[in-house]
Each structure stands twice: as structure tokens, then as C-alpha cells.
Amino acid sequence: MKKILLVIGFVCFQSFFAQNIMDLDLKNVELQGMKPAKINKEMKDIGITQIPFVTDNPDVISKIEEKEVGSSIKKLYAFIYNNGERGDGGVIINEFKTKDDLDAYLAQTFEQSNYRVLVKDLFFIRIWSDYSLHVEGKETSEDHLNKLEKYYTKLGAKRIQLKPNESIITEVADSVAE
């Protein structure tokens, strides 16, 4: 009986202290050359009121994500960085209502060079950085992506490879051929 209570107590303790991906504020992640974004008019108009930002409001979620997808999202988390100019980066996490909703979203989402996608349970985690597109020097977008990916993989997320966007490849190939 004591062993059973000990096991139950340990499981409860682990559950209580387990870190939920949606609870994070990335205070321990430093992206060189970037700072947490200041709320601007465009963000306010969407409904983003602070960084980090978390919402379960369907109207706000539908302004950030496409309306068709927004209805399948239970909660959205965003932490956006910028460098005061045009470069930005950060993370947007969508917690989907069901596994089918997440799978449908994954099936329609394409790979891009400036971001990576990780998944844990019903969480779709998109990290991105456009830093090196506008600023030469120390850290690059790739460095930022590596830091953010490492952060989330330590929490149990797994990086996934999305399908390539064939329309972009075709357009580039066609313009090179001409």
C-alpha cells in the first residue's frame, strides 16, 4: 500500500511540475541582435496586447491564423522578436483541439527556409527568423533557429519535415529556364 501511495504521489508531483509548452515566455532564450518586439498598431489591431502573448479567443486566433484553421485551434501562443528594423523572428504555437485538426493543418503546410516546425502532442510549433536576410554579422537566422529548436526539443517536441512547396520550385525553375 505504501508503494502504491508513493508511486501516486510521484506521478502527481511530476504532473504538477511538468512544463507545458504554452506556459513558456522564452526569457532564457537570447537571440543575438533581437529583442522582444514592442507592441505596434498592427499587433494591437489583431488583438496582441503583450509579448509573450497567449489567447484562447477564437476571434483573435482567426485574425492571426487563417479563419478555416482558426476554428480548429484551442489556444495560440506567440513570442515575437525584432531588431528594430525589418528583421524579426520568434515562435507561434498553436494548440489544436484534436489530432485530426493538427494532421489536417500539417498536410496543408509547406516547408520554408526561414522557419522550422516542431510538434508535441497537439502543439504545432513554428519557429522562424528573418534576421540574416537584413543584417550581416554575428549570429544568423540559422543560429537563431538552432537555439529555438534546441529549446523546444528539450521540452519533448520533435522537429518534422514538411512537404516542399512545389509551386515555388516550379516558378524558380521556370524563370531560370527562360
Residue, then its C-alpha position, 0 to 999 in steps of 0.5 A: m500500500k505504501k508503494i502504491l501511495l508513493v508511486i501516486g504521489f510521484v506521478c502527481f508531483q511530476s504532473f504538477f511540475a511538468q512544463n507545458i509548452m504554452d506556459l513558456d515566455l522564452k526569457n532564457v532564450e537570447l537571440q543575438g541582435m533581437k529583442p522582444a518586439k514592442i507592441n505596434k498598431e498592427m499587433k494591437d489591431i489583431g488583438i496582441t496586447q503583450i509579448p509573450f502573448v497567449t489567447d484562447n479567443p477564437d476571434v483573435i486566433s482567426k485574425i492571426e491564423e487563417k479563419e478555416v484553421g482558426s476554428s480548429i485551434k484551442k489556444l495560440y501562443a506567440f513570442i515575437y522578436n525584432n531588431g528594430e528594423r525589418g528583421d524579426g523572428g520568434v515562435i507561434i504555437n498553436e494548440f489544436k483541439t484534436k489530432d485530426d485538426l493538427d494532421a489536417y493543418l500539417a498536410q496543408t503546410f509547406e516547408q520554408s527556409n526561414y522557419r522550422v516546425l516542431v510538434k508535441d502532442l497537439f502543439f504545432i510549433r513554428i519557429w522562424s527568423d528573418y534576421s540574416l536576410h537584413v543584417e550581416g554579422k554575428e549570429t544568423s537566422e540559422d543560429h537563431l533557429n538552432k537555439l529555438e529548436k534546441y529549446y523546444t526539443k528539450l521540452g519533448a517536441k520533435r522537429i518534422q519535415l514538411k512537404p516542399n512547396e512545389s509551386i515555388i520550385t516550379e516558378v524558380a525553375d521556370s524563370v531560370a529556364e527562360 
